[in-house]
């Protein structure tokens, strides 16, 4: 086997090992054994083929393929059972990241997948064996590697780093192998450079910190948009289905490594401008256990079932119900308008909203908060479920929370609908405080490690506690789309709070619900979609004047809901980085327009006994208290000094100034620089190596002559023209000294049929080397960089 053939076979065998490892990793098995076998098979086959005459290589490869086909035909029955056994583990791995239910076939006891595993190993090795002797085979094997990689890419499976690096380096080196060029083994530096870069990236950016680059996201979106219509089961494993994992009692939180965004369109909506982030709830649930969020059981509603007679979702979305009651009464509308800013009327708070289409197969609707959506699809205060279409048109109230709190605190209207709402809300509120403050024992262990969390009760205390929890989570925990799995036997929330301290929105929302409940604030978990106000504002306008927006799975999200007394369930954002979210506990609005009965803003219940203080003094005191609560050093006060301290992990090294550790990735910076330097040096020495090997190798000498033509072309001397014209052009350029002698030697050899002797080849190489040196001598630094690295001269 020649040196060129050996390098080609070695790189091909490594590519085969990477591809085989990728494929078998999708079955959840150990891939090392299969990768080694594939490498040895390809290397052994390549040595065997190199020992045969070139004319006999293709027939032998064809015979091997016929043998593989014959095995499949003769033993199709046993191979079919073995394939089914392998597909079970394959489907189990693929379905894991998504909320899908697959019927796993039952196989007779003792059925093994080993036969089909060996067959697949041999078939893949055959493809790469063809690649070691043929450029067409190299193209086919690279396409095969790409296909295997895209399978995992499509289903959101993170393959082994080494397998990905080997397979990727093999595919990247293909163009260099096909093109050839002045290098004797062009694919070698291409393969090694790609492999080194891939391995370094896998160390610098481990799986837990991996964020899919934008170019890969766009690529995945294109793949998904093409394939998804033909995928009846997985639907590209979009992030929306992944976000619904662990909800409604289906599957578990922390059961997969992370969430993958595909760009799949989930729904088309039309909406008016909004100053707030839009949340579309798919599901809300209040009972947590066994790493799952569930609806409250039916028996919890004993005693309050009368509240849900003829249920059309009043308790699922109280804000819309309250605004409908106020809007139908001119007196109530006028009272509320006294608290609204800029002379706004109640009717102006109503905004059109439409869901034009929902493309995801889901039981749940997508409902914004404060939407007038009445339908017999609700059970108790749970999310509505429908098997029919999910499109609808309605309007959404821009809920003036502070104004409503002020109005309801002092309003004594006898309007029967208003009185019905107030009486029902008080009863439902008692139910909420009885059932949406529960914390499982498994989570109490994690909360206890954070230190004491004192309950809050007044509106201002709740408002401040929400900010405290937000700040606590943002300061002590890291957002990542790949946090890794929750270890078996550990609680999802406790593991996040005390050990991993990293996660995506499901982790932050679940932990926030428990921190809120520990603070005495009823809370529950919600999942669905969210869109920023700026995204809606920039969306195109329809003929009806509404913004048309297609929501994709990048907007899939989970958040917490809190119960605001009098107003119902409101969203509260606890995941860092989501802007445009208000504190759900509003600042009550002052009287804005006139003295026709609208009172000043009410004070909190705890402060009502201190109304003897002048109003301005109370405002000043409240501002001072607010500033004190926001002091960054408050967390270091003794436990008994302030009841409003946010939960905070105990410092591990008290008295030592806080400092950020040096990122481990920076330790690999010298390796990255060394690899880059090695590649540049390899590139710069390529021509010198070619000149050195040219007298010894016919192929190297031919490539040197090609280099001579490229060098002349760079200097402005055309490769066209007669022999005398080219000699004259070379003679007129001092850089190409003795090229007339070189051309005489080449012409003599061509027409005499006698190859150049070794000494003549050495002389030719020396002439070309001298010409290259002369070209470099007159260049600036930037010209030399372009000459050596860009033009590869």
N, C-alpha and C positions, 0 to 999 in steps of 0.2 A: 504494500500500500504506500503510495507516494505521500509526501508531507501535506500536499493540498487536499488529497482525499481523506487523510486522517483528520485534519482540522474540520473539514466539512462533515464527516461522520460524527465526530465528537460533539460539535454544536447541535447537530440534528438529534443526537441521542439525548442531549440535555433538554432540548425542546420537547422531545417525546416524553421524557420523565415529568416535565412541568405540566403538559397537557393531560397526561394520565392521572397525575395527582389532582389536578383541578376537577376532572370528571368524577373521580371516586370520592372526592370530598363532599360532593352533593348527596352522597348516600349516607353521610355521617360516619364513615368508616375511617380507619387509619390508612393513610395513603402512601406511607414511606415504602412499604414492601412492594406495592404495585409499581411505584416510580422506579425503584432500583431494577426490578425485573425488566421493565420497558427499556431502560437505559442499556442493560446488558444485551437484550435481544437485538436492539438496533445496532449496537457496536459489533456484535458477533456477525450479524447478517451483512454489515458493511464490509468487514474483513473478508467474508466468504465471497461476496460479489466482486471485490477488488482483485481477488485471485483468479477470476475467470476472464476469458476474453470479452471484450466489450459487446460483441454480437450475441453472446449467450446470457448476458445479464437480464435483459428484458424478458426473454422467455422464462427464465427461472422465477422472476417476480410474478409473472402471469400464472405460472403453475401454482405458486403459493396462494394466490388469490382464489384459484379454482378449488384448491383443497379446503380453504376456509368456507367457500360457498357450499361445497359438498357436505361438510360437517353440519352446516345449518339445515340442509335439506334432509339428510339421513337421520338426524337426531332432533327433528323439529319438535316432537312431543315433549321430550325431557327438557329441551332448551326453552320451550314456552313456559313450563312450570318454573324453571330456574329464573327466567326473565321476570315473571310475575313476583317471585320472591324478592328479587332485587328492586323492582319498582315500588314495593311497599316502603322500604327504607328511603328510596328516592323521593317518593311523594310525601312521606312524613317530614323529610327535611325541607322540601319546597313549600309545603303548606304552613310550616311553622310560623313564618312572619305575618301571616294573614288570617283574618277572621273568616275562615272557610271550613266547611265540614265535608270531608271526603269519606266515602264508604270504602274501607280497606278490605280487599278480598280475603276470604278464609282459605288457607292452604293446608293440605294434609301434613300431618306431623312428619318431621324429618326432611321436608323440602328445603333444599339449599340453593343459594344463589351463586355458588362457587363456579359452576359450569359456565354460566353466562359471563361472569366476571373474567374468567380466563379467556373466553372467546373475545370479549371486548378488548382485553389487553393485547391479544394477538392481532386483532384487526387494526387497532391504533398503531401498533408497532409496525405493521405492514405499510401503512400510509407513510410513516416517517422513514422506513427503509427505502421506499421509492424516492423520497426527498433527497437521500444521500447520493443518488446516482443521476438525478434528473431535475432540471429546473422546473419542469411542469409538476413533478412530484413535490418540489419545495413549495410551489404556489398552493397546491391542493392541501398539503399538510398545514400550511399557515392559515388557510381558510378554515380548516378543521379546528385548529387551536382557537381561532377567533370565534367560531360558532360555539365551542364549549365554554369559552369565557363569557359570551353574551347570554348564555342560558342562566348562569349565576347572576350576571348583571341585571337581567330582566326580572328575576325573582328576588333580587335584593339579598343574595347570599354572599357573605364575605369569605373569599377563598383563602387558603393558606398563603402567607406572604411569599415564601420561597417558590411555591408552585406558580404563583402569579408573576413573580420576577422572571423565572426561567421561561415561561410561555411567552410573556411579553417581550423579553429580549430576543427570543427566536423570531417572533413576528417582525420586530423592528429591524433585525439584521437582514431580512429577506431582500429589500431593495438593493443593499450593498452587494449581496451575493449575485443578484441578477445582473446588475450593472457592471460589476467588475471594476476596472479602472487601473490606475497606476500602482495600487497596492497589490501585493502578491496574494494576500488573503483578506480581501476587503471586509468580509463578514465578521472576521475575528474582532477587530477593534469595535465595530458597531455592536456586536453581541456583548462583549465585555463591558463596554461603557453603559449600555442600557441595563445590564445586570447589576453593576455596581450602583448606579443611580437608583434603581428599583429597591435594592436592599437597604441603601442608606435612607431612602424615603420611608421605608417600612419601619425603620428604627426611630427616625426623627419624628414621624407622625404615626404612632401606634394606632391600632384599631379603635381604641377608646376615644381617640381625639380626631378620628378621620372625618373630614368634611368634604363631601363630594364637590370637585371643582365645577365651575360653571359650564365648561366645555363638555364635561361628561354628563352633566345634568341635561344639557340640550340634546346630546346624543341619545341619552336614555329616553327623553321625551319623544324624539323622532321614532325610536324603535317601538315605544309603547303605542304611539298613535297609529303605527302601521299594523302591529300585531294584535293589539287589544280587541278589535272587533271579532277576531277569530278565537279568542281565549274565553271560553264559557265558564271557567272555574275561578282562576286566580285574579283576573282583571289587573294584571301587571303588578299586583301586590302594592297598590298605592298606599300612601301614608294615611289616608282617611280610614281605610280598613284596619291598618295597623294601630291607629289612634283609638279605634273602637274596641281594641283588645283589652280585656279586663273589665269591660262594662257589661251591664245587664247579666252578670253572672257567667259570661262566656269567656273561656280561657283565663289567663292570669296576667297580671302586671309583672314586668320584669322577667318574662319567660323567654324573651329573645334578646339579642345583643343590642339592638337599637331600632331606629326608625329610618326608612329609606323613602326619599321623595322621588316621584317619577314624572311629575308634570301632568298627570292625567286630569282632565277636566271633570269636576264633580257636579257642578251645577251652573246654569246661566241665570243671572238675576238682573232686575232693573230696579233702580232705587234713586231717591232724591239725594241731594247733597246732605252730608252729615258732618257734624263737628266731632263726633265720637267714633271710636272703633266699633265696627259692626260685628256682633256675635250671632251666629246661627246655631242654635242648640239642636243637636240630634238626640241627645239623651242626658238626663240628670238622674242621679241616684244617691241615696243617703245612707246605705248600710255597707260597711266595709268589713271584710273578713277573708282569711285564706287568700290574700293577695288579689281580691276581687271586689269590685263595687257592684252592688245590687240594689234593686228597688226595696223599699220597706215591705216586709211581709204583710199579707192581707189582715192578719189578726191585730196588727198595730192600729188599724183604723176603726176598731170596735169603739163605739161611743161617739164617733164623729162622722158616721156614714151619712147622716142627714145633710151634712155640709156639701156632699158630692152628689145629691140628687140631680138628675138631668144634667150631668156633668158635661160642660162644653169647654173645659180648660180654665175656668175662672181662677182656680188656685194654682194652676201651673203658671199663669201670667196675670198676676193681680194688677199690675200697672195699667194694662189696657182696659181691664174691667173698671177700675177706678176712674180713668179718664172718660170712658163712655158714660158713666153715671154723671160726672160733672158736666160733660158737653151737652147732655140732654136737658140740663136745668139752666136757664138764663141767669138765675140768681147765683148759683154756684160758679158758673163760668165767670161772672163779673167779679165775684170775690177772689177767685184764683188769679184773674188778670191783674188785680191790684198788686200782686207780688211778682208779676212777670216784668222783665226788663224791656226797655225800648218800646213801650206801648204795645207789646205783643198780645194778641188775642189767643184764646184757647183753640180756635179753629186753625190757626196758623201752626199749631204744634203737630198737626196731622200731616203725615207724608206718605205718598204712594209707594208701594213696594210690591214687586212681583217675582216669583220664582218661575221662570219660563220653562225650565227643564231640569231634571235630575237624572244624571247618567249612571249613578252608582246604584247597584242592587242592594237596597237597604230597607229594613222594616220601618225606619224612623223618618219623619219629616225633618226639614230644615226650617226652623222657626226663629225669627229674630225676637229679641225681647220687646215687650210692649206692642205686639202685633195684634190687631183685631182679627183673631182667627178662632171662630167658634165652630166646632164640629163634634159630632158624637164619637170621637176617636180616643177620648181620654178615660183613664181609670184613676180615680183618686187624684193625687197631685203628681202623677207620673207622666213621662214623655208619651205623646200620642204615637200609636202604631197603626200603620195602614199598609195593606197589600196592594192598593191601587196606586194610580199615578200620584206623584208628589208635587206637581205644579199647581200654583194657585196665585190669585191676585188679592191684595188687601191693602191696608194702610198701617203705618207704624207711628206711634206717638213718640214725640221727642219729650220724654218724661221730665218735667221740671221738678226734680226731687226735693230741692230745698224749699221751693214755693209750696209744694204739697204738704210738707212737714209743718210749715208755718200755718197754713190754712187749717189743716185738720186738728191742730192743737187747740184752736180757739173757735172753730166753726161749730155753731149749734143749730144748723139747719134741720128742719123737720121733714125734709124731702125723704119720702119712704125708701127710695132706692139707695140714697146715701146712707140712711140709718141701717138698712139691711147690710150694706157693705161693711160699715163700722162694726156692727154686732158680730157678723160672721168673721171678720178679720181678727177680732179679739179672741174668739173661740179657736180659730185656726192657729193663731199665734201661740196659745197654750199648748196645742198639739205639737207645734214645731219645737218649742222649748223642751218638750217631754221626750222627743225622739231624734232630734237632729243635733244633739250634744253628746251622743254616745261615742266612747273611745274604746276600742278593743284592748284587752290586756297586753297583747303583743306590741301594740303601739305605745301604750303607757310606759313600757320599759324604755323605749327610745326617747320619749319626751322627758322622762325623769333625768336622763343624762344631760339634758340641756339646761337644767336648773329649774327653779320654781317659776311657774307661769301664773300670775295672779289674774283672777277674773275681772272683767270690766262690765259696766252696766249702762252708763250714760252715753248719749250720742257722741259727745266729744271724745270720750275715752275709747269708744269703739273705732271712731275715725282715726285716732292716734295709734291704736293697736294695729290696725291694718297697715299703716305706714311702717310701724316698727317691724312687723313680720316681713314686709316687702324688703326692707333694708337688711334684715337679718339673713334672709335667704340669698339675696344678691351678694352679700359680703362673704358668706361662708360656704357657698355651694357653687358649683360650676355647671354651666349648661353645655351639653354635648348630645349629638344625635346617636352616639354609639357608647352608651355607658357600660355595656356588658350585662350579663344576666345576673339576676338575684340568686345567690347560692341556694341550693335546695335546703329547705327547712328554716329559712330565714324570712322574716316579714319584710315586705317591699318597702314600706314607709320607714321602719326602724333602720333597715340597712342603708337607706338613702341618707337619713339624718345623722347617723352615727359612724358609718364606715365608708361607704363609697363617696359620698358627698358630691356626686355628679349625676346628672340625669337630664332628660328632656322634659317637656311640659307635663307629662303624666306624673312624673316624680314630684315636681314643684307643686302641682295642683293638689295631689293627694296629701303631701306633707302640710300644705297650707290649710287644708280642711281640718286636719287634726290640731294644728296650732290654733286655729280660730275657735274650734270647739273647746280646747283647753282654756281659752280665754273667756269662755261663756258666750260666744257668738255662734248661733246656729249656722251650720254650713253644710254644703253637699258638693258633690263632684259633678262636673259637666264636661261633655265632649262634643265636638262638632267642627265648625269652620269659623274663621275670623278673618276680617279684611280691614285694613287700615283706612282711615278717612281720606288720606292723600291718594291712595290707590283708586278709590271710588271717584274722587274729584277729577282725576286724570283720565277716567274712562270715557269712551265716546258717548254722545248724547243721542237718544232715540227721537223719533218724531213726536213723542209725547213729552219730551223734555226730561226724560229720566236717563240716568247713567246706566249703560249696558256693560255688564262685567261678567266674564267667565271665571269662576272660582275653581282653581285646580288644587291638587292635594298638597301643595306647598302651604296652603292656608289651613290644613288640618291642625287641630289644636285641642288642648284640654285646659280647663280653668276651674276655679272655685266659684261657688255661689254662696252668698250670705243672705240671711233674712233680715231685712230692714223693717223694723216695726212700722206698721201702717201701709207700707208700700209693697211688701212681698219679696220674692227672690230676685237678687240683683247680681250681676257678674262682678267678680273681683279678680284682677289679673295679678298673678304672683310669679310668673315666669319672667326672668330678666330679659330685657331687650324689646318688650312689646310696648310701644309707645301709644299715646292717645287714649289711655284708660283713666277714668276718674275714680276717685275714692267713692265706694258705694254709699257711705254714710255722709249725707250732704250737710253743708252748712245752711241752716235755716235762713230763708230770705227775709229781709226787712221789708216794711211797707214801702212801695215804690211810687204810687200814683196820687192818692188822695186820702182824705180822712173819712171816707164813707163807710167806715166800719172795719177796715182791714187793720188788724193789730200789728204791733211790732213783732219781730221774730221771737219765738218762744225760747226760753232758756232751758237747759237740760234739767231733768227731774231732780238731780242732786243739788242743783243750784237754785231751785225755786224758793227755798227758805231764805235765800240771801237777797231777795228783791228789794230790801230796804236800802241797798247801796245805790247810789246814783248810777244811771245807765252808762254814762261815759266811763265811770270808775270801773264798772264791771267789764266793759270792753277792753280797757287798758290792762286789767288784771288777766283777762282771758288771753290777750296777746302775749303777756309775759309768761304765762303758764305754757303756752304753745311753744315759745322759744326755748324754755327750759326743757321741755320734753324732747326737743330735737337736738339737744347738745350731744355731740358724738361721744363724749366721755361718760355719758350716763350709764353705760353698761358696766363701768367699773365701780359704781356705788355699792355700798353694802345692801344686802337683800332687803332689809327693812326700811331703807331710806326712801324708796319710791316704789309705788305699786304699778307704775307704768313702764317699767323696764322691759325691753324686748327680750325674748328668750335668747340666751347666748351660751355657746359652749364654753366650759371652763377653760381658761388658758392653761396650756401644758407647761409653760415656763414663765411663771409670773416674775416680773421685774426685769426680764430680758427685752430689750427694744425689739419691736417687730420688724422683721425684714423678710423680703421675698427670696426664697432659695434660688440659686442659679438653675435655670431650666436644663434638664439632662440633655435635651436636644442640642444645646450649644456645645456640649463636649464632643459631638460628632462633627462640628464645623471643620476642624483640621482635616478629618478624613475626606469631607466633601471637597475641600480645597486641594487636597493631595490628589484625589481622583481627577479633578478638573485639570490640574497641572500635568498629571500623567497622560491624559488624553491629548493635551496640546503638544506635549513633547513627542508623543507618538505620531501626531499629525505632521509636526515640523520635520521629523526625521524620515518620513516616508520616502521622499525622493532620493535622499542619500542612500537609503537601504536598497532602493531600486537600482541606482547606479552601481552599487557594490555587487549586487547579485546578477546584473545583466550579462557579464561575460560568462557566467556559469550556467545560465538557464536560457533556453530558447524563448520560452514564453515571457520571461522577464525582459529580454532584449527587445522583443516585439513591443512590449508595453513602453519601453524606454523610447523607441522610435515614435510611438504615439505621443509621448510626452514632448519629444522634440518638436513635433508639429504644433502642439498646443502652445509651447513656449514661443515659437516663431510667430504664431497668430497673435499672441498677446503683445509682441513687439511690433506688430503692424505688418508682418510679412505674410502674404497670403500663401496658402498651400496650393493654390491653383497657379497655372502658368507653365511655360516650358522649362526645360532643364536649365537652359542658358539664362532665362529671366530670373529664376530663383537664385542661381549662383551670383548673378549680378546684384540682386537685392541683399543677399547675405554679405557680399564683399563691401557694400556701401555702408553697412552697419558694423562699427568697430566692436560691438559686443559679441558678434558671432564670428570671431577669429577662427580660421582653419575650417570653417564649415564647407568651403569649396573642396577641401581634401575629404571631408566626411561624405559629401554627396558623390564624389568620384568613387569612393569605396562601395557605397550602396548601389550605384548604377552598375558598376562592374560585376558585383555579386549577383544582381538581378538578371543581367543578360548572359552571364557566363554559366549560370546555374550552379556555381560553386559557392557554398556558404562561407561567411567570413570566419577567419581563424580566430582563436581565442585572443591572440595578441591584437588583431585588428578590432575585435569587440572592445578590448580594454582601451585602445586608442580612441574609438568612437565615444565610449562612455566618458573618457577624460575631456574630450572636446565639448560634449554637452554639459558636463559639470562646470567647465570654465565659462561657458556662455551664460549659464545660470548665475554664476558668481558675478559676472560683469553686469548682468541685469540688476542684481540686488545692490551693487555698490553705489549706483546713482540715485537710489530711492530714499525718500523720507521714511520716518518710522511708520506713519499710517499707511503709506504705499506698500511698505514691506508686509504689514499685517494683512492687507487685502491680497497681496501677491501670494503669501504663504497659506493663509487660512481660508480666504474667500475663493480665490481662483485655484487653490490647491496646486500651486506651482513651486 
